[in-house]
Amino acid sequence: MLVFGFGISTDVNSLTFAVLDHDQSHESRAYLEELRGSSYFVEKPSLTDYADLEKRLASGDIGAGIEIPPGFGRDIARGRSAWAAAWIDGARPFIAQTIRGYLEAMHQLYLADPAVKTTQQALPQAADVAIRFKYNQDFQSVYAMVPAQLAMQLALFPAILMALAIVREKELGSITNLYVTPVTRLEFLLGKQVPYVGLAMVNFALMFTMALFVFEVPLKGSFLTLLLGTLIYVSATTAYGMLVSAFARTQIAALFGTAILTVLPATMFAGMMVPVSSLSGMARIMGRLFPMTYFLPVSVGTFTKGLGFSDLAMNIGALAVFIPA
């Protein structure tokens, strides 16, 4: 929880850039101040020429190079069209798209600055769009990552421990003792499962406490809804481990089989990285057949969105179906 919570982040900041300013005018420096005053960017030593730009982009020393052409300030002062170039390292598309968005926003801020005087009257915009972030106004990934990690850990480890518990008896041969006892199938399944459900709830209590006090992610919604959803969820994930144990004969096979069959759907198809609604074909089917798909909205919804039982009843009901299935 600590490693993933602190180590995995989609926040993009401290982006490096360098400037190739051919103009060296007051207007070019004012333009670049929008970047230099941003907490998202870190300026590196200025570029000397295009060869230096290519070299430092290729080496990864900078993520973007900003070129200001000669006459930039003169054109701005006279109301003429002026341009600036941004050379972005596209080797990492997500980072490159983020840098592009930041630079475009910075450009618009500069154009909207009343200090920028031109002789041309700007035409009024026919329409504008105002964007507001709900639930996570600071746009920090920790508010999504920590609840998501809680869901993933409660899928992975209860399933692994449950599978190992049964396969260990199969490997040692002690499970044959149950064949001559009057214990029914249901009694055997529940007797094996209940202790690991209890252990998983202890793990939940520990991770819930860490989320509140270590990561400082507040619970905005109903704790009882989260508790009920978690109890049903870990019952489903331990049942998932029991299902895997039916096909494994050794503890090593149970360990790796359960880990692979849990981590792949959890990270790729359950909505942790990509929304399930955007998946298609077999990927969508695999997502719908994995319990975490239905618990993730419960975890994130109660922590970040302030949701309650009425909002999440369908997801909790879907989780309950996994246990007998």
Disulfide bonds with the S-S distance in Angstrom:
none
